[in-house]
Amino acid sequence: MSINREILRLAFPNIISNITVPLMGIISTAIAGHWGHDSASTIGALAIGVSIFNFIYWNCSFIRMGTSGLTAQAFGAGNWRECTNMLTRALAVSVALGILMMLLQYPIGELALWAMNGGEMTRDYFYARIWAVPAGILLFGFNGWFTGMQNATIPMCTAIIVNILHVGFSLWFAFGLNLGIVGIAYASVIAQWCGVMLSVVLLLIKYRKLLTDIDWRTVFDLKPLKVFFAINRDIILRTLCIVAVYTFFTGASARMENPILLAVNTLLLQLFTLFSYMNDGFAYAAEALTGRFIGARDNLSLHRSLRGCIWWGIAVSALYILIYLIWWRDLLNLFVSDTTGNAAELIAAAERYIIWIILIPIASAMPFIMDGIMVGATETRVMRNSMLWATASYFAIYYIGYPLIGNNALWLAFTLYMFFRGLFQYLMTDRLRTIRAQTE
């Protein structure tokens, strides 16, 4: 078996799936930039709204990661009953969380809008898009299970369909019906629920014969449930740190003296997101292969997959540095119409900070891949502890640096936060030796 072929078999569909996510964000930002007469205000309102939903989704993403690693280990061990149990647990938790979000939408929404300085435009966006949240959480459960089953094709197909629908309905609602960013929110609702229905259909087509009958006693057996929730507890704490970093990034941008910096930082962060979602494709491959080979007790294949995923992550980082060096201005021009009055000001302001977007891929070569390895190995305590230290460094660097270098301190803190994430995980696992020891 060629490890590189296996990595690419899993990574390539995940890359396509992941790239559709920032592309959806790029198109949404572009729609906001072309709708109305004040690009900066509309982009800023959308950025705050998206940040709120990132907070919600990231805090629910433990379902995908917790399901993926345990399912991959059951797959590697050939335990099909436990694979079925993991799917059932993931979907049961997803449904419960979706219902809870609907019941708490008003207090969550008002608190988030207050914390993020959201205006009426953002409020309308939030209460329109909130109905997509239960579907988005269910998709986490489905996609985590498919990844653990070594299947990246079904999540890819679902992501492509969801995002095509989102783009089509966004353009129609925003411009055809003149709903602006509220139209983008309604498009998300329709697209996400269509994605859930497609996942159910593809599950039944591909895995009907493999899935065992559901034994509810084993699904909710205390021992595997304790493992499942212990893993998810660590992932939730780790995710809260990520959410804190990204939410603070947008909030700090919104509170700066120059209001255009919110739009500038949002545009630049979209470029970083393009890189992060592509590198995450190899992280998902690392999840699937690490869990699979630990479940199969195959130390040699595990070692080869760890090394291969890390080198592919470094290669992707080098590629993005080259892309940003050559085409950063062209990429930014996709977001803002040159007919708006402040377009030139936005691009000029972005140029002063573009060096950070070039440096971030260097700092981020390791953390995404290391996250995937930790998920597959269910070493979630390492993920949690490394993230706590990296997040502490992020806030310390920002508050020390902001009086001295202003907005550059925010980008310096973010860049070093990404670097420390990967470094701490590598060192906390004794250079991955404790991961390999799980196959002994």
N, C-alpha and C positions, 0 to 999 in steps of 0.2 A: 504493500500500500504506500503510495506517495503522499507524504504529509502535506507538502505544498499543494498538491491537487485537492486533498481533503479541505485544507484551509480555504482555498479559493472557491471550492464548491459551496461552502457555507458562507464565506464572506461576500462573494459577489452578489448573490440575491439580497443579502442584508444591506450591502452598500446601496443597491438600487432602492430598497425599502427606506433606508435612512435618508438618502439624498432627497427623496420626495418630501420629507418633513420640512427641511429648511427651504426647499423650493416653494412649498406651500406658504411658508413664512415670508419668503422673498416676494412672491406674487401678491400676498396680502399687503405687505408693506408698499409695494409698487402701486397697488390699487389705492391705498390710502394717500400715497404721494401724488397721484393723479386726480383724486377726487376733491372737489372744492377748490378754494382759492388760497388756502394757507396750508401748505404741505407740512411744515414743521408741527403745527398744532394737531393735525390729523394723524400724522405718524406717531407723535407723542402719545395721543389718546389710545391708539391701537397698541403701542408698546406697553403701556401700563396695563391695559386689559389682558394682553397676552401674558404678561408677567404674573398676573393673578392666577390665570389658568395653568401656567407652568408650575406655580406653587401647589395647586391642587393635584395636577397630574404627577408631578415628581414625587409628591408625598404618597401617591398610590402606586408608584412604579415598583414598590417592593413585591407586588404580586407577580410581576413578570420575572424579576430576578430570582426571587425565592422559589418560584415554580421551575424555572429553567435548570438551575443546578441540580436540584433533587430529581427532576425528571430525567436528566441526562445520566445521572448515576444509576437510576433504575433501568434505563435503556441499556447502558453498558453491561449491567448484570443480567439482562434478559428477563427482568421481573415485570411482565406486562400488567399484572394486577395492580402493582404499585403505580405504574404509569397511568392507569385509569383512575386510581385513587387521587393522584396528584391533579389531574384535570378537574375532577369533581370538587376537590378542596379549593382550587384556584377560582373556579366559577362561582362557588358558593360564597366565598369571601368577596368576590367582585360584585355580586348582586347585593349583598348586605351593605357594602360601601356606597354603591350607587344610590340605594334607597336613603341611606343616611345623608348623603349630599343633597338630595332633593328636599329632605325635611329641614335641613339647616341652611338652605341657600340664602335666605334673607340675612341672618346674622353674619354669616361668612362673607357675603357680598358687601354689606355695609362696613364691616370691620376692614376688609381689604381695600375698599375704596378710600376709606379714611386714612389708612396707613400709607397708601401709595399716592395720595393727593389726586385721586381720580375725579374728573369732572363729569358733567351730565352725559357727554358723548361716551365716555368709558362706562358709565352706569348702564346706559342702554345696551351697550355691547355685552356686558356681563350677564344681564338678566335674559338676554336672547340666547347666548351661547351655553348657559348653565345646563340646558336640557341635553347637551351632547355629552356631558360628563359620565353618566352611567354607561353609555356605549363605549366611551374611551377606556373606562376601567375594565369592562369586559374584554376589550381587545388586548389589554395587558395580559389577562389570564390566558387567552387563546395563544397569543404570540410567544409567551414564555414557555408554554407547553410544547408548541411546535418546534421551538428552538431546542428544547431538551430532547425532543425526538429526532434531532439531526435534520430537521426539515426547515430550510430557509425559503423554500419556493412559495409555500402558501402565504406566509406573512408578506412576501414581496408582492404577490398578486393582489392581496387585500390592500396593501398600502398604495399600490398604483391606482386601483379602482377608486379608493377613498379620496385620493388627492386629485384625480381627474374630475371626480364629481364636485369636490370642494372648489376647484378653480372655476369650473363651468358655472356653478350656481353663484359663486362670489361675483363673477363678472356680470351675470344677469341681474342679481339682486342689487349690487352696488350701483351699476350704471343704468341698466334697463329699467329698474324700479326706483332708482335714485335713493336707495336706502343707506348708502355709504358703508361705514364699518359695521353697522348693525346687519346689513346684508351679508357681510363676511361671516358674522356669527351664525346666522340662520343656515348658511351654506355648510358650516361645520356640523350642525345638528343633523342635517339630512345625510351628509357623507359618512359620519361616524356610525349611524344606525344601519346604513347600507353595508358598511364593513362588518358589523356584527352578523348580519344575516348571511353574508358571503362566507364568513368563517365557519358558521354552522354547517352550511351546505358542503364546503370543502372538507370539513372534518368527517362528515358522514360518508362522503365519497371515498376518501383515502383510508380512513381508519375504522370503518364499521366492523370489519372482520377481526381487527387486532384488539379492539377494546373489549374488556371483559364485562360481565354483569356487575353492576354497582352493588357492593356490599357496604351498606351505610355504617355498619359496626366497625369495619376496618377503616373506612374513610375518616370517621371521627374517633378512631382509637387514640387513647391519650398519648402513647409514646411517640408515634410519628407526628401527631399534632404539636407536641411540645417542641420537637425539632423544627417543624415548619414555622411555628410562631417565634421561636428563639432566633432563627435565621432572619425572619421578617422584622423582628424587633431591632436587630442590629442594622438592617438595611434601612429601616425607617429613620433611625437616628442619623445614619450616614446621609440619607436623602434630605433630612431637615437641614443639615449643614449646607448641602448644595443649594437648596432653595434659599437659605439665608444669604448665601453669597450672591446669587443671581438677583434676588429681590432687592438686596441692599445696593447692588450695582445700579439698577434702574432707579431706585429711590434716591440714591446719592446724586445721580445724574440730574434728576428732576429738581433737586434742591440747590443746584449750583447757581451762581449769580447770573451766568449767561444762559438764558433759556434754550438757546440753540444746541447746547451740549447734550441735552437729552436726545434730540434727534440724531446728532452726530454719533454718540455712543451706541445708539440703537442700530444705526446703519453698520458701524464697524463690528458690532457683536454678531450681526447677521453673517458677515464674512467668516468669523470664527466658527459659527454654527455650521457652515458648509463643511469646514474641515472636520469638526468634531463628529458629525454624523457619518462621515465617510470612514473615519478611523474606528468608529463604533462598530462598523461592519466586521472588522477583524476582531474586535472585542467579543462580539456575539459568537464568532467562530471559536474563539478561545474558551468561552463558556461551554459550548456544546462539546468540544473535543476534550477539554480538561475533565468535565464530569463523566464523559463516556469512558475515558481511559482509566480514571480512578475506579469507576464501577466495575470495569473489566480487569482491574489489577494489572494493567499493561504499562510497566514503568518505562520501557524504551520508547513506546509510542507517545507517552505523556511527555517525556523529555524533548522529543523531536517537535511535538506540537507547541510546547511552551517557547522553545527557541525560534521556531518558524513564525509564530504569531508576533513575537517581539520584533523580529527583523522586518516583517511586513508593515508593522506600525511605524517603524523608523522610515521606511521607504515612502509611505504615504505622507509623512511630515515633510520630507525633503521635496516631494512633488508640490505640495501646497506652498512652501516657501517660494519656489520658482514662479508659481501662478500668481501669487500676491505681488511679488516684485515686478512682474511684467504687466499685469492686467488689473491692478487694484482700482484704478480710476474708471476703467470700463465697467467693472463690476458694480461700483457705487452708482454709476450713471443709470443702471437698471432700475434703481429705486426711486429716483426723483425726476420729474418732468422738467426739462430745461425751459419750459414756458412759464414756470412759476417764478415769482419774484425773488425768492430766497434760495433758489437752487444753487447758484454760483457760490453763495455764502456757505451753504452746507458742505459742498465739495471742498472749498478752500479750508474750512475749519477741520474737516476730516483729514486733510493732508498733513496737518500738524501732528496727528496721532497715529498715522498709518504704520509707523515703525513697530508699534506693539502688535499689530496683526501679522507682521512678518516674523516677529520674535516668538509669538505664542506657539506656533507649530513645533519649534525647537523644544520649548518647555513641556509640551503636551505629547511628546512622542511615546512616553511610557504609561501615563495614568490610565488611559482608556483600556489598553491591553491588560494592564495589571488588574483593573476592575473585573474584566472578563474572566481572568484566571481565578480570582478570588471567588467569584460567583460560582463557577464550575466546581471548584474545590470546596464550596460552602464554608470558606474561611471568612465569614462575614464579620467576625470580631476584629480581624486585622483591617478590613475595610472601614469599620466604624472608628477604630482608634486612630488610624492614619488620617482619616478625614477630620477628626476633631482637632488634631494638631495643625493640619494644613489650614483649616478655617480660622483657628486662633491667629496664625501668622498673617492671614489675609487682613483681618481687622486691625491687627497691630501695625502692619506696614502702611495701611491706608491712613490711620489716624496720626501716625508719626509723620508721614510724608505729605499729607494734603496741605498743611500750612506752608510747606516749602515749595512744592511743585504742582499744586492744584490738581487738575484732572489727570495729569500723568501719574499721580500717586494711585489713583483708582486702577489704572491699567497695569502699573508695576505690581500692585498687590494681587491682581487677578492672575498675572503671568506667573508669579512665584508660587501662588496657591496651586496652580496646575502642576508645576514642577515638583513641589513637595508631595503632592498626592502620590505620584508614581514612585518617588524616591523612598518615602516612608514605607510603602507596602513592600517594596523590594527588600529593604533592610529588615523589616519586621518578620519576614518569612525566611530569614537567614539566606538571602539570595535565592529564594524559591526552593531551598532544600527541604523545608517542612512540607511543601506541596508534594514533592516527589515521594516523600516518605509515606504518604497515604496509600501508595500501591504496594507497600511491603507487607 
